[in-house]
Amino acid sequence: ISANRLPLHDFAHETLQHIVLIVPLASTLLCPIAEQHFPFMTKETNTQIIYVKNLLRSLSYLSIQRLRFLEIILSKLLRSDVHASRQDIIREESSNIEAELVFSLEQLDTNDNNTKGMKHDQADKLDCLMLVMFEYITSTCIENGTVNYEQSKSLFRDLLSVFNRILLPTHDSSHVQFLLFYICSFHTDFSDEFMNNCWRTFVSPSVSMTFRQASICYLCSLIARAKYIIIRSVLNITQLMVDWLHAYVSTTETTSGNSNPNRHLPFYAICQAVLYIFIYRHQEIARLHDGIDIVLKWRIGRILSSELNPLKYSLPAITHRFAQLSRNYQIAFCYSIIETNNRYSLPETFATNDNQNGYLPSNILYSYFPFDPYVLKRSLIYIQSLYNDYKDENDDSNMPKDSDDNDQQDIDDSDDVLTSMMMSTTPGSSDSLDHLPMTTISTSFKNSRNPPSVLPFGRSPGFRNAIN
C-alpha cells in the first residue's frame, strides 16, 4: 500500500508478463486467483484501490482476459453499490450537514479538506473505486484529446457484455451502471447500440418479464437523462415504443379478459416509459417547429383511454406530472381518467417479494430508474456535464387545478420523487398471450426516421406476476 511497495508491484507485473509470454495458457489461471483474493468490501479503501489499479494495469499484457477481469471488478463494485443505496447516502449526507451547522464558520473552514469525502463509509469506498474505473475508461478511449474509436468500441462491447450478464439482473444498483452511461457519450454508435440492446431484450419472447421490465427502464432512463442523445433521436425511439403500444392495444381490444393486469405488465412498463421520457424532454420537443405535431400523431389519448387503463398502474408522480403537461400542450386529457381511477379503486395491497412486512398499493407498477441522480462526490465530475437534471419549471403555474388533486406529489429533485421502486423478483404463475405472433425485432434507432406503423411483438413464456 505504501509508496515503498510500488517497486514490488512493478517487479510482480514484469514477472507475470514474462510468464505469460513463455506460457500463454498461464493467463487463464490468473482470473480465478484474482477473484479469490479480491479484497472484501469491508477492507480499507487504499487496499481496494491498489488491488483494482493493479488488475487494470495487468490488462496491458493480458488484453485477452479483459472481459473476465471487468466482470470480476464490476461484480465486486455492485456488491458495494447495493449495500449503499442512493437513499441511504442522501440521508447520511443530510444528517451530516445538519450536524455541522452547530459549529462556527472558523471550525468549518478547518475541515474543508474533508468535504469531498463521503460520510457513508461504503459509499466513500465505492466513490474512490468508481473514480479509478472512470480514469481507466478515459485513458483507454481518449488519446491526445480525441476519442480512439476502435479502442473505445472494443471496451464498450466488453462493458455491454458485462451489463447483460451482471448489471441487468442486479436489483437496485445505483451507480455502477454509469460506467456505460459515460462510455456511451463518446460516440452515437455506442448509445445506439446500447438502446438497441435494451429494445431487443424487451421484445424477445424468451426473456423473463423481470428482465424485460428492467431493460425498458434502462432504455427510458438513459433517454431521459443523457444530454448527448439528440431530441430527434428521442422522438424516433419514442415513436417505436408508441407504435408497439398501439399494436398491443389493437390486439387486446378484440379479446376478452383484459381485467387481469398481470397479463399486461410489459405494456404498462413501456407506457410509463413513454410518459417518463416526455416529462424530461418536453421542453426540447416544444422548441422544434414540428415537435408537438409529432407528439400529437402518437395519439397517446387512445392508449391512455383504452380498456387496459395504463394510468391506473403508473407511478402517481409520473401520472400527475404528465397530466399537467398534456393539458398544457393539448395532447391528451388525463384528469377525468385519474378521477375515475381514484373513485373506483379499492385499497388493495400486495407484498413486496417474500417480505410480508413491506406492502405497496396494487395500482402501482414496480419501477426502477437506474440513471436517477448520481450522488457520489469525487466521480461526479465525469457525469455532471452529460447529465440532464430534472427542472421543475413553472410553465403550468397559470393552469387551473382540479379540486380532487390534493393528493398530488410535488416533484423535487433533491430526492427525485420519480424515485426507483423495487422491481419484483418473485416468480409467479405465468400468463402468455396466445394470440400474439411470436416474432422479434432488431431496429437501429439512428436509422429509424421512418419507423414502421406496426411493430411485431412476441408472447413470452417468461411473463410473471408481480401482483398477488
Residue, then its C-alpha position, 0 to 999 in steps of 0.5 A: i500500500s505504501a509508496n515503498r511497495l510500488p517497486l514490488h508491484d512493478f517487479a510482480h507485473e514484469t514477472l507475470q508478463h514474462i510468464v505469460l509470454i513463455v506460457p500463454l495458457a498461464s493467463t487463464l489461471l490468473c482470473p480465478i486467483a484474482e477473484q479469490h483474493f479480491p479484497f472484501m468490501t469491508k477492507e480499507t479503501n487504499t487496499q481496494i484501490i491498489y488491488v483494482k489499479n493493479l488488475l487494470r494495469s495487468l490488462s496491458y499484457l493480458s488484453i485477452q482476459r479483459l472481459r473476465f477481469l471487468e466482470i470480476i471488478l464490476s461484480k465486486l463494485l455492485r456488491s458495494d453499490v447495493h449495500a449503499s443505496r442512493q437513499d441511504i447516502i442522501r440521508e447520511e449526507s443530510s444528517n451530516i450537514e445538519a450536524e455541522l451547522v452547530f459549529s462556527l464558520e472558523q471550525l468549518d473552514t478547518n475541515d474543508n479538506n474533508t468535504k469531498g469525502m463521503k460520510h457513508d463509509q461504503a459509499d466513500k469506498l465505492d466513490c474512490l473505486m468508481l473514480v479509478m474505473f472512470e480514469y481507466i475508461t478515459s485513458t483507454c478511449i481518449e488519446n491526445g484529446t480525441v476519442n480512439y474509436e476502435q479502442s473505445k468500441s472494443l471496451f464498450r462491447d466488453l462493458l455491454s457484455v458485462f451489463n447483460r450478464i451482471l448489471l441487468p439482473t442486479h436489483d437496485s444498483s445505483h451507480v455502477q451502471f454509469l460506467l456505460f452511461y459515460i462510455c456511451s457519450f463518446h460516440t452515437d454508435f455506442s448509445d445506439e447500440f446500447m438502446n438497441n440492446c435494451w429494445r431487443t431484450f424487451v421484445s424477445p419472447s424468451v426473456s423473463m418479464t423481470f428482465r424485460q421490465a428492467s431493460i425498458c427502464y434502462l432504455c427510458s432512463l438513459i433517454a431521459r437523462a443523457k444530454y448527448i442523445i439528440i431530441r430527434s433521436v428521442l422522438n424516433i425511439t419514442q415513436l417505436m415504443v408508441d407504435w408497439l403500444h398501439a399494436y398491443v392495444s389493437t390486439t387486446e381490444t378484440t379479446s376478452g379478459n383484459s381485467n387481469p393486469n398481470r397479463h399486461l405488465p410489459f405494456y404498462a412498463i413501456c407506457q410509463a416509459v413513454l410518459y417518463i421520457f416526455i416529462y424530461r424532454h418536453q421542453e426540447i420537443a416544444r422548441l422544434h417547429d414540428g415537435i408537438d405535431i409529432v407528439l400529437k400523431w402518437r395519439i397517446g389519448r387512445i392508449l391512455s383511454s383504452e380498456l387496459n387503463p395504463l394510468k391506473y398502474s403508473l407511478p402517481a408522480i409520473t401520472h400527475r406530472f404528465a397530466q399537467l403537461s398534456r393539458n398544457y400542450q393539448i395532447a391528451f386529457c388525463y384528469s377525468i381518467i385519474e378521477t375515475n381511477n381514484r373513485y373506483s379503486l379499492p385499497e388493495t395491497f400486495a407484498t413486496n417479494d417474500n417480505q410480508n412486512g413491506y406492502l405497496p398499493s396494487n395500482i402501482l407498477y414496480s419501477y426502477f430508474p437506474f440513471d436517477p441522480y448520481v450522488l457520489k462526490r469525487s466521480l461526479i465530475y465525469i457525469q455532471s456535464l452529460y447529465n440532464d437534471y430534472k427542472d421543475e419549471n413553472d410553465d403550468s403555474n397559470m393552469p387551473k387545478d382540479s379540486d380532487d388533486n390534493d393528493q398530488q406529489d410535488i416533484d423535487d429533485s433533491d430526492d427525485v420523487l420519480t424515485s426507483m421502486m423495487m422491481s419484483t423478483t418473485p416468480g409467479s404463475s405465468d400468463s402468455l398471450d396466445h394470440l400474439p405472433m411470436t416474432t422479434i425485432s432488431t431496429s437501429f434507432k439512428n436509422s429509424r426516421n421512418p419507423p414502421s406503423v406496426l411493430p411485431f411483438g412476441r408472447s413470452p413464456g417468461f411473463r410473471n406476476a408481480i401482483n398477488 
